[in-house]
Amino acid sequence: MTTAPKSEILHTADLVAYQDGSVVSRQITRAEAGNVTLFAFDRDQELSAHTAPFDALVHVLDGEAEITISGKPFHLKAGDAIIMPANEPHAVRALTRFKMLLTMIRN
């Protein structure tokens, strides 16, 4: 998977495009300690409940989403961010088309 160019200004939301009926992702950077990935969700698309061995910061760049962490739903819109704790179940559902920047850091 290709990553974004280094030492260049990135127009983050423009690095991943919406696709009808899909969730699209693009890895920005990757290291042993974690990674940064952009996602574009079409309306009503979702990532079902799962866990990860990383704390994960979700920063919503565009649109609105519901993020559920350990059964508790949170409504986020452009400009909002939330940390999903490592090893806790979480899910993501697009309320509208939305883009997010996901930063995962190994504990």
Phi, psi and omega in degrees: 000131180281150177250171181287156178295148179265157179058035175224151175288129181253130172267084195312306184296339180275353184278352177220138184250150174290146171227134181306131175067020186223164167247124182246140178228154175215122178285130181270314177205155182218139176212168180301326183281349179157192181205168178233126183226140173265143176230145171233119181253132168285157180308138178071004175278156183207162167249119183292167184304134179202173175238163177217150181277019182235148160292143183227122176266121175257126176240116181280124182264331185203142174080200184223148181215158169250124177245125181252127179236120181049043176084354181259120181277144176231134179261118180242148176228173183312130181097343179277157176216156177209149176258125175263115184294147177304143173066011173255138181296138178213155180217157181229131178226132180279120174277328171225178169303136178210155176239143177221152172253122183250121178246117181248132182231124180294136177283000000 
